[in-house]
């Protein structure tokens, strides 16, 4: 995201917090691609639901954002939390269907990656996305997930190991 886009988001957040309804709608439209990029790899097929839940959480809690300059970090934290929650709920609601898993040699790379990610727990997907997609260090990912840094490091190690094993299978 460009610095101009970030500044636009911060300005929209300030206006929305001040009660500007149009700015609130523009802010949510502006944040949707960012939230989607975070939620989809964590919640997988339930990514759209996680995105909607995160947008709703941003909408309802925007006034609690003390510093609009921290908008993107706050939105990232909300998005990860909602994506993990939605993925956990979805995993409890549907049994694993091994017949639905694509073959390991499927020519579509994106499908293979989704297949491998689906085999990870939501907690492992979350730390993997924060570290390898969002570029956060382990300490920042741990703070965002509200877990000890050592737990984040071990989850990241396990997630990468599981990903490698599933990928090479």
Secondary structure as GFF3:
##gff-version 3
##sequence-region A 1 169
A	DSSP	alpha_helix	3	17	.	.	.	ID=ss1
A	DSSP	alpha_helix	21	43	.	.	.	ID=ss2
A	DSSP	three_ten_helix	44	46	.	.	.	ID=ss3
A	DSSP	alpha_helix	47	61	.	.	.	ID=ss4
A	DSSP	three_ten_helix	62	64	.	.	.	ID=ss5
A	DSSP	three_ten_helix	68	70	.	.	.	ID=ss6
A	DSSP	alpha_helix	71	93	.	.	.	ID=ss7
A	DSSP	three_ten_helix	98	100	.	.	.	ID=ss8
A	DSSP	alpha_helix	109	118	.	.	.	ID=ss9
A	DSSP	alpha_helix	122	128	.	.	.	ID=ss10
A	DSSP	pi_helix	129	133	.	.	.	ID=ss11
A	DSSP	alpha_helix	138	145	.	.	.	ID=ss12
A	DSSP	alpha_helix	149	168	.	.	.	ID=ss13
###
